[in-house]
Amino acid sequence: MEKDIVISPSLICADLCNLEKEVALLENAGMQSLHVDIIDPHFSPSMPIGLSTVEQLHNKTDMDFNIHIMSTMNEFFIKQLIKIKPDSIIFHCETSLHIEKMLQIIKAADIKTGIALNPATAINILDYVIKDCDYILLMLINPGYADGKGEEMVPYALEKIRDCKSFIKRRHSNAKIIVDGRVSMKLIPDLIDAGAEVLVAGSKSVFRKENTFVENYREIKQLIDEHFNFTGGNL
């Protein structure tokens, strides 16, 4: 691909009764990044996996684990996850009273940092901490169940990605934009054009049941390559 767009399959969309096999298949298909949600019921009704499962899986694959904490207990989970040594830890600003402190704890462990924003959360809340972030994760749906039927991206999704990209440039930050929620084959070109650099891939892309992981991933890469060839690589 002409631009380094990362496809990060979402673990909660995998077969939860066969996670080791599913992760091996994702890795063998060529994907190197795994999006792992840690969720508590106070934040979202879905609680797919726990810390022990993440730790065991981390020891069975070479994929990068990018952790997305969706909890009201950020400090607890951050300190537990540091022991596992994932590639990155991202937490929600909406549930953190001490954002800077959480970033410092993660950075001190030599782990990449990130802050996640719910759809309606304004980007300027990151004004003073953006330079400490490796990632900004934009939720494009309201947190809930990964397979919520009929739920689509919020109507301002692309506008928010563009605003976030502009915000990052104005503050001379190197943070990359992760987009999470209903990342479909149809919308991937638009998401990339808006500024997304890491695509959390779920039921509408990598985990489409009519194809294998290999076939889905190949189709996504081809779609991105064709898009960059069409645009000349200029976004």
Salt bridges, closest charged atoms under 4 A:
ASP37 OD1 - HIS35 NE2 3.15
ASP37 OD1 - HIS68 ND1 2.87
GLU75 OE2 - LYS79 NZ 2.88
GLU75 OE2 - LYS101 NZ 3.47
ASP87 OD2 - LYS112 NZ 3.96
GLU94 OE1 - HIS92 ND1 2.89
ASP127 OD1 - ARG171 NE 2.61
ASP180 OD2 - HIS35 NE2 3.35
ASP180 OD2 - HIS68 ND1 3.55
ASP193 OD1 - HIS227 NE2 2.74
GLU197 OE1 - LYS165 NZ 3.53
GLU219 OE1 - ARG208 NH2 2.78
